[in-house]
Amino acid sequence: MAKVGMVSLGCPKNLVDSEVMLGLLAERGHDLTPYADEAEILIVNTCSFIEPAKRESIDTILEMAEHKKSGRTKRLIVAGCLVERYRQEILRQIPEVDFVIGTNELERVVDACASNLGGRQAPGPAEPYLYHDFTPRVLSTPRFSAYIKIAEGCDHPCSFCVIPQMRGRFRSRRFESVVREAENLTRQGVREITLVGQDTTSYGQDLGLRDGLPLLLRELARIAELVWVRFLYCYPNRLTPALIETVAETPKLARYFDIPLQHASGSILKAMRRGSNGRQFLKMLGSIRAAMPEAALRTSMIVGFPGETEDDFRALEDFVEAAAFDHLGVFLYSNEETCAARALQLQVDARVAQRRQRKLMALQRKISRRKMQEKIGNTFPVLIEGRSKETDLLFEGRLESQAPGIDGRVYLNDFCGDEPSPGEFRWATITGAGDYDLIATVGARRFAEQPALASAPGWGLVQIQPSANPDRYAVPHL
């Protein structure tokens, strides 16, 4: 069997797809490698949500294609969202690509890597796909933390978004399948699970479940080995009192809400086909904070949407100041050729949009710095992730208020008792703060009694990091 390497770009939902493809290949006996120059087959799982993501996907494909010229690589496979939008164009314009796999065709990766594959292939669209608890996965995350995709696709009509065109209609995984997968992961050593979907708050509606996400969260919290469970992302008008109550009442559920709002001006939100306004959003955030004053709130905003005036932007600034999010991302509107907003008049000049992005991020930086400094002197549970990538003299980890891969970190410069191990939850006292990161001293006492991780398999050795862009582009969520 061939030796296979993979580059996975984009969001955690895409990462789960990559792990499924790797699992299918490992089950068939393929060897997996994190080194591109060792791979006989290279797979690039792409993102194409907005223009920068498309550019990074194309650059990474071209970088991996170089290994067909100079290395032992014999086959290059492109998968993911870019294929859904540009299937034939990829094969026509990048002759090094041998096979393309869309988002509903993950199981075709086995055929794509078969030794008897002849000629370049672009199979047609497949039926809507959802993996399940029996589907093999090879985790590329640390052994103690994993994602579970609970739904696929989206039914929301947002005018700036092309995801429904790439991922299809919203569809939930079966309740029992999600629970069984979580149980299987904990037996492998996972202690933190993050549920992902384009809109997790709609989970179960298509299955006839009322309050499906709250029911699922309560059931997952019964799994003894789990310490933290979080979910990404909340569609604002689906964030119900039942969900807030569930998180508030269930200790294992991270008090963390990622609610992509996209704007605060009523007129812009109407043009985005999302509705509501900043006043209603503040009321919703107030409901969360009334139930959980310590809850961490994250959102993303789009600036430069067609028709956004200076008054609209000032309304957004005022809202961000009043909302005081713990975490906020600001993205430039991307005028995608197949999105409904492309037909709107009054496109915003790119320089104006960039200025607004910088201004809003400067405002959020001040808010974040203030919130970070307020934590100094307080003690929190911290998930130890290992020695710091900045310097091996420090350890690093995350608080409950910091989701993997998207938020700041805690740098641990001192510890009492034994040296902490990756995957441990320990109490830590915050001693310093930057704009987004924290410095802490780790105590000797564990946050919770957890089964030992020593026998758990070590993951994180299957994903190649493209050298052209080591900081992979993080696409905004909706």
Order of alpha helices (4+ residues) and beta strands (2+ residues): beta-alpha-beta-beta-alpha-beta-alpha-beta-alpha-beta-beta-alpha-beta-alpha-beta-alpha-beta-alpha-beta-alpha-alpha-beta-alpha-beta-alpha-beta-beta-beta-beta-beta
